[in-house]
Amino acid sequence: MFGDNFFKRVENKTNIDKNTILSLAKKIQNANMKDEKTLREVVQQISQMTGKEVTKEKEDKIVNAIMKDNVPQNIDKMF
């Protein structure tokens, strides 16, 4: 689905390598994304990977949005 060029661009912007991205994608694919504990773990893992701090308030908003299916279906709307 995504070629090496895509992963190189992501790695250059985020300093997250292809294997880490694929590992996270696999975890998400196999996870119950309606489980609050799982969602919080994913948010925290992404926070650590990117070096961006996510406040408790922001984490709550992200988790609540996902659990209520209040996330744009088109990824372009997220940016």
C-alpha positions in Angstrom: 0.0 0.0 0.0 2.8 2.5 0.9 6.1 2.4 -0.8 9.6 3.0 0.6 9.4 6.7 -0.5 6.4 7.3 1.7 8.2 5.8 4.7 11.4 7.8 4.0 9.4 11.0 3.9 7.7 10.1 7.2 11.0 9.2 8.8 12.6 12.4 7.7 9.7 14.5 9.2 9.2 12.5 12.4 12.5 10.5 13.0 10.3 7.4 13.3 11.6 4.5 11.3 9.5 2.2 9.0 9.7 -0.8 11.4 8.3 1.3 14.3 5.5 2.6 12.1 4.6 -0.9 10.9 4.7 -2.3 14.4 2.3 0.4 15.6 0.0 -0.2 12.6 -0.1 -3.9 13.4 -0.9 -3.3 17.0 -3.7 -0.9 16.0 -5.0 -3.3 13.4 -5.2 -6.1 16.0 -6.5 -4.0 18.8 -10.0 -3.2 20.0 -10.1 0.5 19.3 -13.3 0.9 21.3 -11.5 -0.2 24.5 -10.5 2.9 26.5 -7.3 1.3 28.0 -6.1 0.2 24.5 -6.7 3.7 23.1 -4.9 5.4 25.9 -1.9 3.0 25.4 -1.8 3.8 21.7 -2.0 7.6 22.3 0.8 7.4 24.9 2.9 5.2 22.5 2.5 7.7 19.7 3.3 10.6 22.1 6.5 8.9 23.1 7.4 8.0 19.5 7.0 11.6 18.3 8.4 13.3 21.4 5.2 15.3 21.7 3.6 15.6 25.1 -0.1 14.9 25.3 -1.8 16.4 28.3 -4.4 14.4 30.2 -7.1 16.7 28.8 -6.0 16.2 25.2 -5.7 12.4 25.7 -9.3 12.4 27.1 -10.5 14.4 24.0 -8.8 12.0 21.6 -10.0 8.9 23.3 -13.6 10.2 23.6 -13.6 11.3 19.9 -12.5 7.8 18.8 -14.9 6.0 21.1 -17.8 8.1 19.8 -16.8 7.6 16.2 -16.3 11.4 16.0 -13.2 11.0 13.8 -13.1 12.1 10.1 -13.3 9.1 7.8 -11.2 11.0 5.2 -7.7 11.5 6.6 -7.3 14.7 4.5 -9.8 16.4 6.9 -7.5 15.8 9.8 -4.8 18.1 8.4 
